Amino acid sequence: MKKNNDFCETISQMLGPDVSDDDLLYLVKLGATINQFPVNFYFVDCENKCQLANQRVLDMLGLSREEFVGTRIDAFAEKTNYPKKNLLQYMEEETRVMETGRVFVDYHEPVLMGNGETYCFRTTHASYYNYKGDIAGAMSVCPVSYTHLTLPTTPYV
């Protein structure tokens, strides 16, 4: 249960000082739920430094929460088997989302991960806002990490 508590604590720290107890309870429950989702889910700040990830992301990358938080996305090429060109593309897409406030969906070709599995990613990037209403970063959700996937003949839009 400690992993859930760490995730919830991180969400609590991202909130502003004027959050009501009811809102805090709701967000902590939401955070606990997200941590259990069978999807990749993470947040970066406006400097593309990782702020939060659910356990699935950490397990896939083979990183601890401490190794993940505060690290720029492109640094994972050195810590994992994830290709740097894909990581740089993620950073570019997340920056575009933070600059425009628009949602962006991308699709990446198969990637051989450090755990020996091959994954294809279709990721949705969206801005998230701080308690003042300013864009605070980007959140990214990958609903399914496919293994042994037959690639589609048309691109995702």
Order of alpha helices (4+ residues) and beta strands (2+ residues): alpha-alpha-beta-beta-alpha-alpha-alpha-alpha-beta-beta-beta-beta
